[in-house]
Amino acid sequence: MIRVFIFAAAALFSSVSLANPNFGDAKLGKVKAPSCIFCHGQDGIASNPTYPHIKGQNAQYLFQSMKDYQDGNRTGPLADMMKAQLSKLNDQDLKDISAYFSSQ
């Protein structure tokens, strides 16, 4: 049963990326991500262990995480800082930034 669930989840995530190959523009994302690199690193590898590595992370996951910070649905010690950093970005900006770090 667990194997079936894992397989179904994997198929869902892969179909999301296959269904929308133009999720965001990684080149534009690099330009839009200057404040991201201070914590997450130029290539998505954070030098401070307090911050997560986002290199190669699934673009949809990164986008949804940023949306959740914007909407106040994520909490924690850095949630307010993330919400402030993301406050001026629209959905396309978030998709482009997601594509950039996902492509690393």
N, C-alpha and C positions, 0 to 999 in steps of 0.2 A: 504494500500500500504506500509506504513512504517513497519507494523508488518511483512509483507512478506519479506521485505528487511532484517529486523533484524533476522528473522528465517533463511533466506538463508545465512546470514553472520555467524550466530552461527553454522549452519551445515557445512559450509566451514571450519571454525576453528577447529571444532571437528573432521572432516574427515582428516585434515592435521595431527593431533596428532595420530589418529587411523591408518592412512596409514603408519606412520613411528614411531613405538613404540621405536625404538632404536635411537632416535634423537641424543642423546649424552650420555656420561657416567658420572653420577652425582658424583661418587666417584673420578674419575679423575678430574672432574670440581672443586671439593673442593681443590685439590692439586694445580690446575692451577690458582686459584682465590685469591692469597694472597694480591695483590694490590687492588682488588675489595673491600675487607672487610674493608679497612681503611675508605672508604666513605659510603658504602652500608651496613656495618655490617656483622658479621660472619654468621648470619642467614637471611640476606637480609633486615633487618630492620635498616634503617639509624638513627643514633642518632642526626645528624644535619638535621634540616628541609630543608636545601638547597638541599639536595640530595634525590632522590626518593627511596622509598621502592621498592625492587624488589622480595621480598619473595613471592613465589607462582605465580609469573607472568608467562604467557604463554611462553614456551621455544622458540617457533618460533619467537614470538615478541621480546624477549630478543636478540636472535641471529641477527635478522634483524636490531635492534637498534644498536648493536655493529658494524655490517657491515656498516651501514650508517655513523657512526662516523669514522670508518677506511677510508671510501671512500670520506669523506668530505661532505656528503649529509646532515648532521645534523649541525646546527649552534646554537650559543648561548654562554653564558658566560663560560661554561665549555667544549665546544666542542674541543678546542685545547688540553686541558688536557686529555680528553677521547681518542682522536686520538693518542696521544703519549702513553698512557697506553696500548692501543690495538695494537700498531704498530708491535709488535713482535709475535703476535698470529695468527695462521692460522685458517681456517674455522672449523677444528675439535676441536681445543682448544675452540673456541667460542661456538660450540655446546655443549661441555662438561660443560663449565661454565654455559651456559643457562640451561642445565639439572639440574645442582646442585641447582641453585637458584630457579628454577621452582619447584623442589621437596621439598623445605623447607615448 
